[in-house]
Amino acid sequence: MTTTTSPSSAHAVTLIPGEWIGPEVTAVTQDILAAAGVNIAWESFDCPQGQLSPALAESARRTGRILKSRTSAARLEGRLPASVQLRKELGLWSQVRRVRTLPGVTARFEGVDLLVVRETSEDIYKGFEHQTAPGVFESVKVTTASACERIARFAFDLARAEGRKKVTIVHKSNILKKADGLFLRTAQAVAKDYPDILCDEVIVDALCMKLVRWPTSFDVLLCGNLFGDIVADLAAGLAGGISAGGSVSVGDGVKMFENPHGFAPELVGTGRANPIPTLLQGIALLRDLGEHDAATRIEAALHGALTAGLRTIDQGGEDGLAEVKAAILARL
């Protein structure tokens, strides 16, 4: 573990710089947060070959907040990606993907502003797979009434807190009549406790078609684990790609602010990586820490730089780490 010393009044945050361009974009985010006047005591950990250490888990439980870049995920039997390991180890049962277009960033649609709320404690991510016969495998989808109610209340509470008008339940109950039928019925029952919020439902495949045609017609999407994973990336692609791809995973007493993108080995050490996705998660972290003024100033500086023509490589420009950092610091 590497600890960045700060005054005793600093916020303690667990940091996972990740791999590939992760350490580079994370460093830019750290510098910008510090320049905004926020004192953070970073407890930094590596995840070699995508594996967690007991010290990392202990730090996360103690600080209650994690800022994470992408880590490797070997596709081996019995090996879960670090993000899924963290969800299991820390009891992170929900994830919020905030999909919002940024000013000046080319996107399929303008004005997209929706939340994808994803249940992350069960479904096929339980990892129950077995072989029943040669060439025949079964994967078990786990759905419980308690988890369905918990994520539904979380989605409606979040919608109410942010002044949003509608929650759409995403499901496949026409085929998965018991598992997704339970998810749908439970969410609809919870919706009755929130008469100020509209509630509708849509089958997941129909949702995908509607999203790529009318994404601005949706507000909050309530999803199970697998569908939430797929729908969140689809929605992010409509709003500009990786800059709209970050997520916040929430559990009891712990939150993980994560940029799941960053596999760009050709950019490592070139200074040409895009730090904006990680910076957006840093801004969300500041708001959660109560540092609203600093978060608002950084966000305004970012929007100002983008409006003025700042463009990273993935956005069709030439600006990299140094240019993004300088443009934002100049506007703070």
N, C-alpha and C positions, 0 to 999 in steps of 0.2 A: 504494500500500500504506500502511496505517496500522499503526504498531507501538505497542503498549501497553508502556511501560517497566516492568520489574520487576527484582528483584535478580538477580545473575548466576547464582544457584542455581535460578532459575525454570525450569519446564518450557516449552519452546518449542512452540507449537501454531499451526497455520495455521487461520485463521478465515474462513469465508464467511458473513457475516450474512444474505445472501439479499435477497429483495425482499418487498414487501407488509408483513406483520407480522413478517417475519424479524428485522430489526434490533431491534425492540422485545422480542421473546421471547428473543433472544440476549443482550441486555443484562441481563435478569433472571437468566439462567443464569450469566453472568459474575459478577454481583454475589454470587450465592449461593455459587459456588465460592470466591470470594475470602473471603467471610465464614466459610467453613469452614476457612480458614487455608492454602489452597493457592495458591502463587505460580505464575502462568502468564504467560509473555510471549506475548501474542497478536499474530500477524502477520495483519492483516485485509485482505481483498481483496474487491472487487466483481466481479461477472460481468455487465457491461452487455450486455443483450439475450441473456443466456445464453452468452456467449463467454468462454473462458478466456484469461488472459494468460500469457506465458512466465514472468513473475515469480511468478505463483501456483503454477505447476507446479514451479518451482525451490524455492519455499518448502516445498511439500508433501514433496518428496523429501528436503529437509534436515531438517525437523522430524519427519517420519514419521507425523504425526497431523494430521487435519483434523476440525474441527467445522463442519458445514454445515447451513444452513437452506435452504428451498426457493428456487430461482431460476427465472426465466422460461425457457420452452422454446418458441420459435417453431416452429410446425408447417410448416416449409418444406422442400422437397426439398434434400437434401444437408446439412441442419442437424440435428445431434444435440443432445439436451438436455445441459446442463452436467454432470450426474451421469454420463452415459454417456461424454462426452468425458473426464472425469477417470478413469473406469475404464480407458479405452483408453490415455490418456497415461501413467498411473501403474502400469499393469499390475495393476489390482485385479480378481482373477479369482474371488473368492468374496464372498458376502454372507450375513450372518446376521440374520434377523429374529427377535427374541426376543418372543414373544407371551405376555403374562402379564396376568391380571386384576389390577386395583388395588383395594385395600380401599375400600369405599364408593362405587365408581364403577359405575354401572348398566351391566350387560353381559348379553348373551344367555345366557351360561353362567358359572357360578362355578367357580373352580379350574382355569381353563385355564392351562397352563404348557408351551409347546412351542417348539421351535426350527425355523425354516424355513431350511435351508441351500441356497443358490442359486448355481449356476455362472454367472459373469458375463462370461466372455471370448469366448463364441462363440454358437452357436444363430442365430436370425434377427437378433440384435442386431449381427451382423457388418455389416449394412446392404447386403447384396448383392441389389439389386432391379433388374429391367430389363423393358422392354416387348418382347414377342416378336411382337406383331401389334396392330393397332388394337383397343383395348379389352381386351387380354390382357397381364397382368403376371405375372411370376414372382418370388417371394421365396425366397432360398436359405437353408436351415437347415444350418449347419456343425456337425458333431459329430466330435471326434477322440478316439482312445483315450487319449492322454496327458492331455487335459483331464478326461475322465471319471474316470480313475484319481486324478488330483490332487484333484478335489472330493470323491470318495468317501472317500479317506483323511482329508481334512480333516474331513468329517462324522463319521466314526467316531472320530477322535482327539478331536474336540470332545465327542462323547457320552461317551467314556471319562473325559475330564478333568472333566466335570461330574457324573459318576456317573449318567448316564442309561442306561436299560435297553434301548431299542429304536431302530433306525433303519429308516424306511420309505422305500423307493425309489419315487419318483413318475415315471410314464412313460406313453407312448402307443404301446407296441411292438406292439399288435395292429393298428395302422395303419401307423405309421412303423417297419416291421420292421427296417430296416437302421440308421437313425440312433438311434432310441430302443431298438432291440434291443441296439446296442452299449453304450448308457448302462446298461441293465439288467444285461447280462452282466458288464460291467466292475465295476459296483458289487457284484454278487453274488460275484465272485471276490475282491474286496478284503475283503468281509465275513468270509471264511474266516480272515483274519488276526486277527480280533477275536472269538474264541469266547465271550467274556464278554458280548457285546452281541447281543441278538436282532435279526434282520433279516427283514423281509418286504417285499412289493412290492404296489403298487396302481395301477391305471390312473387317470389324472388326473381324468377325469369322475366315476368312482366315488368317488374321494377327496373331491371337492367335496360330494357327497351325504352321505358319512359324516362330514365335518367339521361340517356344519351340524346333524347329529343327535348325534354322539358325539365332540366335539372333545377331551375329556379322555382318549380312548383312544389318542391319538397323543403321541409324545415328540419325535423328531427326524424331520423330513421332508426328504429329499434330492431336490432338483429340478434340472432343467435351467433355462436362463435364462428362457424365456418362461413355462413353467409355474410356476416359482418366483415370478415377478413377480405372477401372478394369485393363486396360492394364498396368498401372504403377506398380501395385502390382504384376502382373504376371511377368513383366520384372525384378522387384527387386528379386523375388524368384529365377530367373535363375542366378542372379549374387551374391548370397550369403545370401539372406534374409533381416533381419531387418537393417543390416548395409548399405544396398543399398536402404533403404526405405524412406529416408528423402526427404523433398520437400521445395521449395521456392515459396511462393505465392506473386504475384506482382500486385500492383495497381498504381494509380497516387500519387506518393510521399510516398508510404508505402510498405515495404516488410516484409513478415513473414517467418522466417526460422524455420521449424517445423519437429520434430520427432514424427510421429503419432503413434508410437508403445510404449509400456511400461506398458500394463496391465499384471502385474506379481505379484499378491498379495502374492504369496508364497515366493517371494524374498525380500519383503519389510523388511528392517532392518537387513538383513543377510549379507550385504556387497558383495553379489554374483551377483548383477545386471551388465549388460553390458552398459557402458557409451559411447561406440564408436559411435552409431548412433547420439546421441546428440552432441558429440564432432565434428563429421563431419559437422553438421549444424553450430556449432560454428566457424569452419574453413571457411565455406562459408560466414558467417557473417563478419569475419575479412577481407576477400577479398573485400566485398562490402563496408566496412569502409575505404578501402585504405590501410589496414595494411597487405600488401602483403608479406613482409619479415617474419613477425610473423606467418602468415598462412602457408607459405612454410616450415618454420622450424618445426611447429607442425605436419604438414602432413608428412614430412620426418621422424620425430621421431616416429610417429604412424606406418608408413610403415616399419621402421627399427625394431620396437618391434614385429610386426606381422611376419616379415621374420625370426626373431630370435626365434619364437616359442610361442609368447604370444597367448593364446587361452581362450576365455570366455566360459561360460557354454553352451550357445546356439551354440557355435562353436565346442563343444565336449571336451572342456578343463575344467580347474578348476579356472581360473583367474577371479577375480572380480574387484570391484571398486578400492581398494587399489593397487592391482597389476598392473592394467592398468595405473593408475595415476603415480605410481612409475616408470614404464618402460618408459613412455613418458618423464617425467621430467628428468630422467637420460640421455636422449638423446638430450634434448634441448640445 
